[in-house]
Amino acid sequence: MTKKVTMFVWNDFYNDSRVLRECTALEQAGYQVNLIALGKTDSTEERKEMFKIYRVSHRNFETSFMFKCLFICASIYLLMWNYRIAILFLAVYVLLKISKINIITRRIILLSKMLFLGLKLKTDIYHANDLNTLIQATICAKLKGKKLIFDSHEVNTSRSGYDSWIYAFLEKSLIHIPNCVIHENHTRAEYIENLYGFRPQVLYNYPYLRQDEKKINMHKLLDLPESELLLIYQGGLQQGRGLEQLIQAVPFINKGTVVFIGDGKLKEYLIQETHKNKLENRIKFIDKVPMELLHLYTRNAYIGFQLLNNTCYNHFSAASNKLFEYMMAGVPVVGCDFPEIKKIIDGEGTGIVVDSSDYISIANGVNLLVEDTQLWAQLKENSLKARMKYNWELEKVNLLKIYEALYKEEM
């Protein structure tokens, strides 16, 4: 009998490499996987990896033809009857449109659609990716009497942009309900143990093992000479990732061009700072690329950056996937001095640890590697060796063990 899994994720999934790897691993192991994700419209699609994606959209009653007709008719009627009331009606509508009430309404609609799909699909095990899908997964599991996994990719009680008390309250209220809780590394698992009295399972965010040498020619793409050293940051352009300090470091870096690959709220600011400091010839930007193609860009790098700032425990405890993506491409890292990252960089000899809050420290770390080519070559060799240990082909065994144990209990 086919084992059925329903996963929830609160994003559009296009660049969620962890969820893609988990869905693919389960499908290859004989599970029937359905993933419920966000989308621009309600739709269903089947991936080449053979699992199905059910998308729920942000669209709600406001966008329907019926609502538009009613809104126009009401506006015309009020204008004909009393223009002051019509103006007040329109003002209230605009206020609701731009206020948090509208955002909350949309989230409730999305959650409800996810919940409806989760209950409709035949499932043996529900899998919630992060706290913002745990409510709907919990309700589905409880109503249908099925097993539940909570796969937390972040530290929800200390995370940038998640300062409201509601996140800590929700996690504390729900975290003991799942049959299995997974966290992304041992530092975070210890944190959860101290907070809630139990230790989660650990599933690291390692990339697929890739040993081919194919790559996209970024020198040609950026109109740079082949001899130019590319110093790459790949990932979200967000605050707290040391990107402002990296721009400040550029005038003090002796060789190379810094390349940002990705998008995010900080992108316009970084571009403005580049122009303001007349660094256009030293800093380049490439838009976000599909996760399936990212490694073809990474292989061009002389150095990769992982410069999280200590703005919250979520950053301090991270074992970021980009650290291992650089390793997979044989790219030495200039990384921050945080426990999980330092453990890999120093333990495997794959890069240089710096103070990510200090642009001079960042520049010094880069200069050491661009000047000492023998050291750089040794770190590159160490990275290529280490990728045989830190890869998804080995790590996915832990995911499958978790599922097999739960499925046996279910049967």
Order of alpha helices (4+ residues) and beta strands (2+ residues): beta-alpha-beta-beta-beta-alpha-alpha-alpha-beta-alpha-beta-alpha-beta-alpha-beta-alpha-beta-alpha-beta-alpha-beta-alpha-beta-alpha-alpha-beta-alpha-beta-alpha-alpha-alpha
